[in-house]
C-alpha cells in the first residue's frame, strides 16, 4: 500500500496516462512491458488504471516509471524525475526534541556585570562635562552653523550659473531664423515605418507556453528533447526551433500556446493528453 500526497497523485495520474497512450500508439501490449521490465503485471495494470493504492512506496513507483518509459521509447530518466519522491511528514515531537537539543548545544555567552556599569559611568561623565562646561555646547553649535553656511555658499553660485546659462540658450534659440524647408514630423516617420515589408525570417519559429493550471509537458525542437517535466499554474516558457517544434501535454486544457506573434490558443481539452507539432512553413498560413 503506497503513501502518496495529493500532488504526487495528480502527477502520477498524468504520467500514467502519458505512458499508456504512448504504449497504445506503438501497439505494445502491457504483457510485453511486464516481461521486459520484470515488473509484475498486476502492478503495471494498477499503474495504467490509476489504482495507486495497489502500488508500493513512491521510490519503487519511480523505478517502475523509468523502466516503463524506456520500453515504450521515451526518456525514462527524465519522465521518472518528473515524479517527485517526498519523504513522510515530519514528526513534530521529534522536531521539537531536536530543536531543544540544538539550543542546548549553543554556547552561552555571559557578559560580566562590570561592563554595563562602565558604560553607564562613561555616559554620565560625558553629560557632566557638558553641564559643568557650557562653553563646549556653545562652541559645537557655532561649528554646526558655520558648516551649514559654507554649504549654502558653495551651492548658490552653481545655481546662478545654471540659470543664466539656461536664459542664454533660450535667447539663442529665439534668435535663430526659422527654415522654410519641410521637416519630417514624428507622426510621418511612424506612418512610413509601419508600411515597411515584414522582415521576419520564416525559417525560425518561436512557441510560448503559458500555464492556466498544472500539467506535465514534453517539448521537442528539431528532434531534440528540450524539456520534460511539470509546470505549474502561472508559469510561462518559450522555445525556438529551426524547422519544427512538438509540444506534448498531459493536461492540454491547462496549456495556452502562442506561435510567434499569433494569439495564444488552448492546446486541447481539460485532462486530455495531446501532442501537436508546429512547423516553420505553416506559420502565418
ZIKATA-V88126 format. One record per backbone hydrogen bond with DSSP energy under -1.0 kcal/mol. NH is the residue of the N-H (numbers start at 1). CO is the residue of the C=O. E is the energy in kcal/mol with one decimal. If there is no record, write none. Layout:
NH|CO|E / NH|CO|E
//
This chain:
9|5|-2.2 / 10|6|-2.2 / 11|7|-2.2 / 12|8|-2.6 / 13|9|-2.1 / 14|10|-1.8 / 15|11|-2.4 / 16|12|-2.5 / 17|13|-2.0 / 18|14|-2.2 / 19|15|-2.7 / 20|16|-2.4 / 21|17|-2.5 / 22|18|-2.2 / 23|19|-2.4 / 24|20|-2.4 / 25|21|-2.4 / 26|22|-1.5 / 27|24|-1.1 / 28|23|-2.5 / 33|29|-1.5 / 34|30|-2.1 / 35|31|-2.1 / 36|32|-2.1 / 37|33|-2.0 / 38|34|-1.2 / 44|40|-1.8 / 45|41|-2.4 / 46|42|-1.9 / 47|43|-2.2 / 48|44|-2.5 / 49|45|-2.3 / 51|46|-2.2 / 52|50|-1.5 / 54|51|-1.3 / 55|52|-1.2 / 60|57|-1.0 / 61|57|-1.9 / 62|58|-2.3 / 63|59|-1.1 / 64|60|-2.1 / 65|61|-2.3 / 66|62|-2.0 / 67|63|-2.1 / 68|64|-2.7 / 69|65|-2.7 / 70|66|-1.9 / 71|67|-1.8 / 72|68|-1.5 / 73|70|-1.2 / 74|69|-2.9 / 76|74|-1.3 / 79|75|-2.4 / 80|76|-2.6 / 81|77|-2.2 / 83|80|-1.5 / 95|91|-2.5 / 96|92|-2.4 / 97|93|-1.8 / 98|94|-2.3 / 99|95|-2.6 / 100|96|-2.0 / 101|97|-1.9 / 102|98|-2.3 / 103|99|-2.3 / 104|100|-1.8 / 105|101|-1.2 / 115|112|-1.0 / 117|113|-1.2 / 118|114|-2.1 / 119|115|-2.2 / 120|116|-2.5 / 121|117|-2.3 / 122|118|-2.2 / 123|119|-2.4 / 124|120|-2.6 / 125|121|-2.5 / 126|122|-2.1 / 127|123|-2.2 / 128|124|-2.1 / 129|125|-1.8 / 130|126|-1.6 / 131|127|-2.1 / 132|128|-3.0 / 133|129|-1.5 / 136|133|-1.6 / 138|134|-1.9 / 139|135|-2.4 / 140|136|-2.2 / 141|137|-2.2 / 142|138|-2.0 / 143|139|-2.1 / 144|140|-1.9 / 145|141|-2.1 / 146|142|-2.1 / 147|143|-2.0 / 148|144|-2.1 / 149|145|-2.2 / 150|146|-1.8 / 151|147|-1.7 / 152|148|-1.9 / 153|149|-2.0 / 154|150|-1.7 / 155|151|-1.8 / 156|152|-1.9 / 159|155|-1.6 / 160|156|-2.1 / 161|157|-2.6 / 162|158|-2.4 / 163|159|-2.3 / 164|160|-2.3 / 165|161|-2.4 / 166|162|-2.2 / 167|163|-2.0 / 168|164|-2.2 / 169|165|-2.3 / 170|166|-2.1 / 171|167|-2.1 / 172|168|-2.2 / 173|169|-2.2 / 174|170|-1.9 / 175|171|-1.6 / 189|185|-1.8 / 190|186|-2.0 / 191|187|-2.0 / 192|188|-2.0 / 193|189|-2.4 / 194|190|-1.7 / 196|193|-1.1 / 204|201|-1.5 / 205|241|-2.3 / 207|239|-2.9 / 208|258|-2.8 / 209|237|-3.1 / 210|256|-2.4 / 211|235|-2.5 / 212|254|-3.6 / 215|231|-2.2 / 217|229|-3.3 / 218|248|-2.3 / 219|227|-2.5 / 220|246|-2.5 / 221|224|-2.8 / 222|244|-2.5 / 224|221|-1.7 / 226|219|-2.8 / 227|219|-1.6 / 229|217|-2.3 / 231|215|-2.5 / 234|211|-2.6 / 235|232|-1.8 / 237|209|-2.3 / 239|207|-2.5 / 241|205|-2.2 / 245|278|-2.7 / 246|220|-3.1 / 247|276|-3.0 / 248|218|-2.4 / 249|274|-2.6 / 250|216|-2.4 / 252|272|-2.9 / 253|269|-1.7 / 254|251|-1.9 / 255|252|-1.3 / 256|210|-2.5 / 257|265|-3.4 / 258|208|-2.6 / 260|206|-3.6 / 262|259|-2.4 / 265|257|-2.5 / 267|255|-2.5 / 268|252|-1.2 / 272|269|-1.6 / 274|249|-1.7 / 276|247|-2.7 / 278|245|-3.2 / 280|243|-3.1 / 282|279|-1.3 / 283|280|-1.1 / 285|282|-1.4
//
